[in-house]
């Protein structure tokens, strides 16, 4: 069994460059590239499949990525520097701290640190 997470998007190439850079600490790299699909894979995570669609994103994602990191603020700043935008920051619950970001096409995702992290 394999988990593949698919993101609909307008420009798979541009979004793949963003996600490859954002997920670079996890070793994500391009794999399958046959329009309208482009995938990023790593040795330890699910495949991220970018699928070109004609319509823009219009509402909140019902499903999203959560990216666990060691240092929340530094990673949020790094990913924002790659082209993400902050949606909501300084969130906490059950000892977890996180921020909600949006990729360059507006797909929301969370960056979090577990309880006890700096």
N, C-alpha and C positions, 0 to 999 in steps of 0.2 A: 504494500500500500504506500502511496505517496501523496503528500499534500502539495497542491499547487495553488497559490494565491494569485488571482487574476484582477488586474486593475484596468478598467476601461479608460481610454485616453484619446486625445486628438493627435498627439505626436509621440509615438512610442520611442523613437530615437532620442529625442530630447529628454523625455522622462526617464529613459533607461540611463542616460548619462547622470542625471540627478540622483537616482536611486543607487547606482553603482558607487557614486562618491559618498552618498549618505551612509550606505551600508559597507563601506570599504573596510572598517575594522573586522567585519565578519567574512571578508574575502569574496564578496559577490563579484561575479564576472559574467560577461555576455555569453550566451550559449546559442539557443535556437533563434534564427532570424529569418523569417519568411512572412512577408506582409500578409495579413495585418497583425502578425504576432512577433514579439521579441521577448526573449526570456533572459533572466539573470539567475544564476545558480551559485551555490556555495557548497562546501563540503559538509556543512552541518545544519543548514536551515532549509526551509521550504523553497521551492522554485517560485520566483516572482515573474508572472507572465503579464506583459503589457499588451493589451489588445486595442487596436485602433478602432474607434467608433465615430460616427459623424456628429453625434449630439454632445454638447458640453455637459459637464456635471451640473446638476441643478438643485440638489438637496443634500442634507447631511448623510454621510455614509452610514449604512446599517451595519456594515462590517468594516473593520479597519485594522491596520498593523499596530502592534505595540512593540517598541524597540527598547529593550533593557540595556542600560548603560551604567558605568561606574560613577560618573560625575555629571549630574544633570545639567547644571548651568553651562558648563564648558561644551557639552555635546549639543545642547540647544543652540548656543551661539555658533558652533561649527556648522550645523545643518542649516540654520538661517543664512549663514554666509554662502551656502551652496544654492540658495534660491527658495528655501521654504519660507513660510510666513507664520508668525505666532498667532494662534487663535485664542488660546487661554493658557495662562501660566500660574505657577504657585498653587497647584492643586494637591490635596493630601486626603488620604483615606486609608485606614487600617495600617498606618505606618508607611505606606507607599507615597512617594512624591512624584508628580509628573507634570508634563506640559502637553497641550494639544497644539500640533502644528499642522500646516497644510502644505502639500507639495506644490510645485509650480502650476499644476492644473487644478488645484483646489481640493485634492483628496486628503481628508484628515487622517492623521496618525498620531500616536502618543509616544513620547519619550519618557521613560520612567526609571527610577531607582527603587530597589526594594527596601524594606525596613532595615535600619541600621547602617545605611550607606551614607557617605559624606555628603 
